[in-house]
Amino acid sequence: MGLGAAFAAGGRLMAASAEKFLPLPVGRFSKNSGTGPSLMKLDQLPFGRLPDGGEAVLFTVSNARGVTVKFTNYGLILTEILVPDRAGKPGNIVLGFDTLDRYLKGHPFFGAIAGRVANRIGKGQFTLDGKSYQLATNNGANHLHGGNVGFDKKLWKVEGYELTPEKASVRLTYLSPDGEEGYPGNLRVAVTYSLDQENDLRIHYSATTDRATPINLTNHSYFNLAGRGSIDDQVAEIFAARYTPVDEGLIPLGTVAPVSGTPLDFTSPHRFGERINSTGLQPPGYDHNYVLDSGGKSVALAARVTDPGSGRVLEVLTDRPGIQLYTANHFPADGYECNGGLKFPPHGAFCLETQNFPDAINKPSFPKAVLRPGETYDTTTVFRFGRPR
């Protein structure tokens, strides 16, 4: 069986969610679902104005167990995630900024939704239904994360919210017009961020199109479970026995290979710092796509990272066939300044980007990469926060 058949479920097409969302009022908004152990809270505040006059808002959702998630409709960026440590003290575990203006000055996709196609497309080129397309080459000779002005730089429309004692959700949408960044078709995208009482941050993606188009959406958060310093002592497991080898431009060769016997093997727990300088990349670090053992058949555990110091744990679950591990290899030597003036060095954060395989549009053996009219792109990723119990 070829990879495309083996991972057909990873690109499955399902009916759109039937969740009902209430309209959010303009301006400041605050609402609780209840009190005590059933408390969920949702706040909306102004976050700033874009050069074209568009107004961004900042959402804060929190549960009764001390987890708080902040995000903005600009790029759907997760700006902060506060998670208690083993002593119960909350700390921010994602890299980001305090103001919209700082995001507008540029950043390495902190916390954003990447699309229309996340990760790389070789030479920015693909052929679909007999027609050739040329996209921006914004990563050396290749196309990365949707191009020069991808979904990470768009102001998404706020469609509404849902607030119950069990969860708080916000649904946002964006219409990517035909030809945007070189992609064909009018693509209508909806993303819902939901936090529940089990400390699950669920990201649900759906999309439809009026012309065949490639699609591969992901969240590009940079995590540091200690909230500062290096990730060297944080311990990772990735539930994948294989990965996709790449060329010098990080474009897959179209094959898969075992991680066994390589620095990429996280099938058992390893500290990031144990082998982070031995992967062969320059600058050193991880920037690799893993072929998940679950095969994208259902929402399943893909990765787990633990910080021994704070006791915080992050689990990533997804129904996508792959996950990209990236370890902030290109941060400046003196550190990248983020919220509160904290500086993070190279290897000061990790990304776990749930995805289809890079360059899948050009690799027939990889999972399906094309959405067609009449189909619905439907996928879910969960970031589960906790501490050892």
Buried (B, 14 or more C-beta within 10 A) or exposed (E): EEBBEBBBBBBBEEEEBEEEBEEBEEEEBEBBBEEEEBBBBBBBBEBBEBEEEEBBBBBBBBBBBBBBBBBBBBBBBBBBBBBBBEEEEBBBBBBBBEEBEBBBEEBBBBBBBBBBBBBBBBBBBBEBEEEEBEBBBBBEEBBBBBBEEBBBBBBBEBBBBBBEBEBBBBBBBBEBEEEBBBBBBBBBBBBBBBBBBBBBBBBBBBBBBBBBBBBBBBBBBBBBBBBEBBBBBBBBBBBBBBBBBBEEEBBBEBEBEEBEEBBBBBBEEBBBBEBBBEBEBEBBBBBBBBBBBBBBBEBBBBBBBBBBBBBBBBBBBBBBBBBBBBBBBEBEEEBBBBBEEBBBBBBBBBBBBBBBBBBBBBBEBBBBBBBBEEBBBBBBBBBBBBBEE
